[in-house]
Structure formats: structure tokens, C-alpha cells
């Protein structure tokens, strides 16, 4: 009856259509090597050094299962997120720019979009805070080991202090619980802030150096663990603690960075293999560092791998290499997350470039001063992973994926129409907006489709009423000529199976998230 129907893709408006046009964005120049090292570096962040403690608290079976399970579903979440990007009109071949929060803005309700936006910004800020604090603390430890560690103390007794070897605190910060602006803090700031003001593609050379350095550090750690001797009794097979799950959630917080990489990668870079290869490598590094590190030393509450391997009881070579870990892993991740935050603020027209640079580059440094002393950064890792990173990286991508496939379902009982799209008689206005942006300079088929629909409803007024009041019929009306996207997250899967997989993942992640939060509260109350 209907000669032409609407496309299943979502309209794309009021955003940068071509990254080469500028506007504070990078270009599509990231090649295969750059993509590989960028994703690996995003996966291996500050949570890497707390995994030995997690293995001891939760047991190696639970922790390793968590590494594998969260690795698999994180890769699936990445694929789903990428397909959602391909369904945005004008971005079928990823020729445009679609950031994470822009997807939420186009596919979710206004309130849901704001919730996702707040979670997204909070997750990136807490990640940078953790990286800043751990990096600065390690540099301070290196300076103290060399002779002196100096800082400007803000509280409790303002003034300039300079510690000599042997005077430092036993906590993660050599200055104890004091609020300070240390030399280590300033060094990390001087290195990372200029890089954060650049674009993502400008940072690739530094990312390559970071990846090579990270491999060297991990190899030295593995050799040290084995040389000192491994005690299987330190890493039980099972424990009732759920600490590992919170730490692992934080480690797999790279999913939200995928859109920015897609937006600036070269066209010939393979997407699916790149996502899965880097995820497998990241999971392998997590398991080795966690398991071997857990069997080599008994960790006390709040202690991490950096504080252990920089103590005087460790060989000089191992200490020196460990001191380089922040530069190779943590420092280079700070500008990446700052850049991604700036991209999202700009694409959603939330603020000007100058204001976006403040919130994404400068603000995390201000907040990190309040967490610089003691071991408070470990609490950031745990609760940020539980409250934001887990849901944001596993549940929201699936939500966006299902929303982008709303009209593709073969199962009409599941099919529904976004209420924002259909309510209040706004269907025709949404149709008209679909034709307002021409992505590639050619005549958009959307305009012709809209004319056909207008012609049909003008000749048959009842058709207009039926379409506007029957979501199921409208869903079937759209499904009849859906074009296959250029990228499919689950090729060959039937819609019913995809639905079951999505529900299963969301349910499992929600259960783990709730259990982890409750267990963490109980652990803190008991003072473990």
C-alpha cells in the first residue's frame, strides 16, 4: 500500500557533520596502531594497581571470572554502542561525529538524557581524579626516595614543608592526610594539561610511547613477583568480599570512550577486531597483575600495588620502574578523558570551548586536592565504579542500542515507539525535521519519503489517524523497508535472541552492582 517508508535511522541535527571542519575537534587520522594503543591505554587505568588487593579480598576464582565476564560484556557493549552510532542519519559509514552523550540526547527522553550526561561527566572526572592523585603520590615517593619531597601544605598548618628520606608517612601519600600541593602534583599537571588542550588525534604519538612503557613496567613486575616467590595461600580461591567487582567495574570504564575513537579513526581501521583484541589483552593484563601480585605480598586495607613496590624493601630496579608507571599509564590517560569530556560538552552545545576546557581540563585538578592525602583515592575507585562506571558502561549502551533498534523488532509485542516521538501530535513535525539536514551534499531521500507520506495521508485521512494512534502499525510500517546498518553488533542474531541477551546482561550487571554496593557498605561498617 505504501510505496516508500521512513528509514530506521535517527535524525542528526545541530552537530558537527564533518570532523575536518574544526570546531574544537580532531580529524579522522588515527590509524590501526594508534587505535590499538589508545584503546589498551584507556582500559588499563588507575584501577590496575588495586587488582592484587581485590584478588586477595574476593579470591582468584571470583576475580578472574569477573575479569572475563566483564571483559566479554564490555566488548559487546562497545559493539552495540557502535551500531547505535551507525544508525544516526548521516553517520552510516561513521563519516560524521556522534559522541556518547549525543546518542543519549537523540534516543532518550529529556530526563534520561540529563541523567546519562551527569553520570558521564562524573565518571570521567572521577577517573581523572584517581589518575592525578595516584600519579602525584608516586612521583612524591620517588622524590622522597631520592632525598627530599617538598610541598605547599594547605591544611592543617599552612606553609612550605620538605621531607627527608625516612620522614614520609606509610600511607599512599608521603605527606599523610595533609592537604598539599606537592612537587609531584605540579609535575603531573605541567605534563598533562597542555596535552588535554589538544585533540584526540594529536595525542596518538604519546599514546604509543605510553603503551610501550606500560608493557615494560608489567614485564618487570611479573619478573619481580616470580623472583620473590609466589605464595598461593595469599590468594584464596574464594572469599565473601565483593571488593573485586567494584574495582573491575572501574577498569572496564573504557566503553564510553569508544565513540570519540570511532569519530577520529581512519576508514580502513577494522572496528570489531580492534575492540575485541584490545579487550582480550586488557583482560589478560588484569588477570596476570591481579593474580601474581596477590600471591607475592600481603596487602593491608587501603594498600595498593604502587605503595608496595615503591617501599624500601623492594629492589632499586623495581622501584625505579614502578615510579615510571604513572607517566606511562596514568598521566597519558588524563588528557584523553579530558578531551572526550570536552568533545561531549561542545557537541551538545552545553558551553563554549573555553568553558568546556575549564570543566574538562582544569576542574579535576582542583577537586583532586581534596583527595590527595592518605588512601582516599581507593574509595573513589570503589564507589565510582559501583555508582557510575558500571551502569554507564554496561547498561546505558544496551539501552541506547535497544532504542536505536526500536522499529527493527520482528517481535511486535516488544516493539514500541518513543513517547517523545509520538506524543502530543508531534509525529509530523518530527518527520519534517528529518529532512532539514543534508549530510553528504546530495538530495536526501528523507524529503521524498516525507512527501510520499504526506501524499498518502492527504488522499486517505484515515491513514494519518491510524499511523498517529497505532504504535504497532507504525512500527510495522517502518520495518517494511528498513536498510541494514553498515555495522552490526550481533550479525546473524535474531531480534528475539538479541532482546534476551540485552535483558540478561542488564539483569546480571544490576545484580552485581547492588550486591557490590551492599557488601561494600557492610565492609566499611565493620571496619574491615
Secondary structure, 3 states (H helix, E strand, C coil): CCCCCCCCCECCCCCCCCHHHCCCCCCCCECHHHHHHHHHHHHCCHHHHHHHHHHHHHCHHHHHHHHHHHHHHHHHHHHHHHHHHHCECCCCCCCCCCCHHHHHHHHCCHHHHHHHHHHHHHHHHHHHHHHHHHHHHHHHHHHHHHCEEEEEEEECCCEEEEEECCCCCCCCCCCCCCEEEEHHHHHHHHHHHHHHCCCHHHHHHHHHHHHHHHHHHHHHHHHHHHHHCCCHHHCCCCCCCCHHHHHHHHHCCCHHHHHHHHHHECCCCCCHHHHHHHHHHHHHHHHHHHHHHHHHCCCCCCCCHHHHHCCCCCCHHHHHHHHHHHHHHHHHHHHHHHHHHHHHHHHCCCCCHHHHHHHHHHHHHHHHHHHCCCCHHHHHHHHHHHHHHHHHHHHHHHHHHHHHCHHHCCCCCCCCCCHHHHHHHCHHHHHHHCCCCCCCCCCCHHHHHHHHHHHHHHHCHHHHHHHHHCHHHHHHHHHCCCCCCCCCCCCCCCHHHHHHHHHHHHHHHHHHHHHHHHHHHHHHHHCC
